[in-house]
Amino acid sequence: MSLVTEALQRLTKAVQVAPSRAEVEVVAVGDDDWRVSLPGSSPFALLGFVTRVKGRFRVQALARPFAEFEAASLDEAIDALRPSTADVPAILTGIRAA
């Protein structure tokens, strides 16, 4: 088997087992602030907040207690808060991954 074929097989397998990501709602709560949550009215749906600071995006993740980090773009920040679809039922019942 060639190195190229082997590499393609590994990449294909990685894509096949990658979990799908949940849809999220992003609501502007100021000029440089966004709230990110799962759709619906569950009190546990809130995933976190994103704030633009000096051209970067600070992420405060409620799903991971005390987690705060930076992202290069708003899309990257939102994706960092986006859970896998498999985790959504537990999140909506108040169970958060550590």
C-alpha positions as CSV (number, residue, x, y, z in Angstrom):
1,M,0.0,0.0,0.0
2,S,1.4,3.4,-0.9
3,L,1.9,6.2,1.6
4,V,-0.7,8.3,-0.1
5,T,-3.3,5.5,0.0
6,E,-2.6,4.9,3.6
7,A,-2.9,8.6,4.5
8,L,-6.2,8.9,2.6
9,Q,-7.6,5.9,4.4
10,R,-6.6,7.4,7.8
11,L,-8.2,10.7,6.9
12,T,-11.4,9.0,5.6
13,K,-11.7,7.1,8.8
14,A,-11.2,10.2,10.9
15,V,-14.0,12.0,9.0
16,Q,-16.3,9.0,9.4
17,V,-15.9,8.9,13.2
18,A,-16.0,12.7,13.7
19,P,-19.1,13.6,15.8
20,S,-21.6,15.9,14.2
21,R,-22.0,19.2,15.9
22,A,-25.2,20.7,17.2
23,E,-26.9,23.8,15.8
24,V,-26.6,26.8,18.1
25,E,-28.3,30.2,18.4
26,V,-26.1,33.2,18.5
27,V,-27.6,36.4,19.8
28,A,-25.9,39.8,19.9
29,V,-26.1,41.2,23.4
30,G,-24.0,44.3,22.6
31,D,-21.8,45.8,19.9
32,D,-19.0,43.3,20.7
33,D,-20.8,40.6,22.7
34,W,-22.7,37.5,21.8
35,R,-24.7,34.8,23.7
36,V,-24.4,31.3,22.4
37,S,-27.0,28.7,23.3
38,L,-28.8,25.6,22.1
39,P,-32.2,26.3,20.4
40,G,-35.2,26.0,22.7
41,S,-36.3,27.2,26.1
42,S,-34.4,25.0,28.5
43,P,-32.7,26.9,31.3
44,F,-29.6,24.7,30.6
45,A,-29.4,25.7,26.9
46,L,-26.9,28.5,27.5
47,L,-23.5,27.4,26.4
48,G,-21.5,30.6,26.9
49,F,-20.5,34.1,25.8
50,V,-18.2,35.6,23.2
51,T,-16.7,39.1,23.6
52,R,-14.5,40.9,21.0
53,V,-11.4,42.3,22.7
54,K,-8.7,44.1,20.6
55,G,-9.5,42.1,17.4
56,R,-9.6,38.7,19.2
57,F,-12.6,36.8,20.6
58,R,-12.7,35.9,24.3
59,V,-14.8,32.8,24.9
60,Q,-16.4,32.0,28.3
61,A,-17.7,28.4,28.2
62,L,-20.3,27.5,30.7
63,A,-20.3,23.9,29.6
64,R,-16.8,23.6,30.9
65,P,-16.7,25.3,34.3
66,F,-14.2,28.1,34.6
67,A,-13.0,27.8,31.0
68,E,-12.0,31.0,29.3
69,F,-9.9,31.2,26.2
70,E,-9.4,33.2,23.0
71,A,-10.2,32.6,19.4
72,A,-9.0,34.3,16.2
73,S,-12.5,34.7,14.7
74,L,-16.2,34.8,15.8
75,D,-16.8,31.6,13.8
76,E,-14.0,29.8,15.6
77,A,-15.3,31.1,19.0
78,I,-18.8,29.8,18.3
79,D,-17.5,26.5,17.1
80,A,-15.5,26.1,20.3
81,L,-18.8,26.3,22.2
82,R,-20.8,24.1,19.8
83,P,-21.3,20.6,21.5
84,S,-21.6,17.3,19.6
85,T,-25.2,16.3,18.9
86,A,-24.7,13.3,21.1
87,D,-24.1,15.6,24.1
88,V,-27.2,17.8,23.6
89,P,-29.7,15.6,25.6
90,A,-27.4,15.5,28.7
91,I,-26.7,19.3,28.4
92,L,-30.4,20.1,28.3
93,T,-31.0,18.1,31.5
94,G,-28.3,20.0,33.3
95,I,-25.4,17.5,33.0
96,R,-22.2,19.2,31.8
97,A,-19.0,17.5,30.7
98,A,-16.0,18.3,32.9
